[in-house]
Amino acid sequence: MSTLRRSLLLSLSLMVMACHGLLDVNDPTRIGDTDIANANGANARRLQVTYEFSVDMIGVMQDVARFTDEWTQDFPASFNVTYDRDVMLDQRNGDALQTTGSDIHLGSLDQVFVQAAIALPAVRAYSPDAVRGDFLAHLYAIRGYILLQMAEDLCPGFPANDVVNNLAAYSGPLTTDSAFTLAGASLDSALKYVHDSTRFETLARVAKGRLLLDRGRYDSAAAVVASVPTTSVYLSEWNARVSMPQDFCSDCETFAIGNREGGNGLAFASAHDPRIPVNVLGVRRTNPSDTLYYTPVGQEVNDRATLASGTEARLIQAEAALHDGNPGWEAILDSLRVTVGLSPLVDPGTANGRVDLLYSERAFWLFMTGRRLGDLRRLIWNYGRSATSVFPTGNYPGGSGGQYGTATSIPFIQSDQQHFNPHMTSGCQSGA
């Protein structure tokens, strides 16, 4: 059975209570193409894409947290920390990961990108006129978002495999800029088709604003998100949510909220900021004087992760205003802070200090949403910062005996791609 049909079976089972007619097929043990060549079948394809997108993005958020300063890690005394840093994302050493690792998150987004390509012609052909535009916009927005996320997080040289006229279209290695270009085209299509859905439009506009910030087109970024209401939000589907451990595992790694990780990291745990509520997790096993914390946010059954929001739209506008020398950047940030009872910001008085302040605000508002790695890389791309000034560096905390790695992007799994893509002959490439 093909991957597509396996995924469709899951979609159909999810919808059985609401759309029992989808199961009215000639042979109840088999679902054929003709059985789903209708409006319900097209929507099942779209719903499967949205579900897989949500689930995989939760994993990406965790990977980004481990790779940056959002999470720290505590090791049992017997753990081989040096080996772990060689093959895990969280210590920013990806040398071995590219050929021996298993990428179940960012690599899976590539598969969702393909699933959306399969769903698009079905939605175009069978969806009712009243919803066709919004459903197309939703799929195009997801495809653009996926390419943007991969461009922000992965090293250059990753592919974006596709489906064209029901045939596999294998991609060659992409530069970061070429991935941004493809993402922008898909997001433009989403904005072209969107009709009535504020949620789908928020997803497309905020993603396009992120992309334009990455490319240094600040005024365009501000313009594209200007119409997004501050209260608007696009949440993950089916209660897919980010989770953090709330107790120690005596013989395994434990993750906790980062706190001035590697010298350059922000004080996420000790800031006592209402945007990141914390509870005590325990103490670091290799340094009992170091208290570790977790956040209860995202732990409830009904919690869903935020993938795009009006809050992020305002943050994009604030960065554009700061870039243009418009003093209104601070007022935008203060208008958000007042909603959670925070006092107004104090202008640090220098250009670098203002950028630091704005990116700190972004980090606290967008904590655990998968944005942090893109932000750190943008500080390098657009603001001329060095990697050693923005990423955690030096000795790993707790006397574990190792140091942070030097990678500034997550390596894709070359061996996985080479199984079926004839164009992938090398791994990470140099460049942006």
Secondary structure, 3 states (H helix, E strand, C coil): CCHHHHHHHHHHHHCCCCCHHHHCCCCCCCCCHHHHCCHHHHHHHHHHHHHHHHHHHHHHHHHHHHHCCCEEEECCCCCCHHHHHHHCCCCCCCCCHHHHCCCCCHHHHHHHHHHHHHHHHHHHHHCCHHHHHHHHHHHHHHHHHHHHHHHHHECCCCCCCEEECCEEECCCCCCHHHHHHHHHHHHHHHHHHCCCCHHHHHHHHHHHHHHHHHCCCHHHHHHHHCCCCCCCEEECCCCCCCCCCCCCCCCCCEEEECCCCCCCCCCCCCCCCCCCCCEEEEEECCEEEEEEEECCCCCCCCCCCEEEEHHHHHHHHHHHHHHCCCCHHHHHHHHHHHHHCCCCCCCCCCHHHHHHHHHHHHHHHCCCCCCHHHHHHHHHHHHCCCHHHHCCCCECCCCCCCECCCCCCECCCHHHHHCCCCCCCCCCCCCC
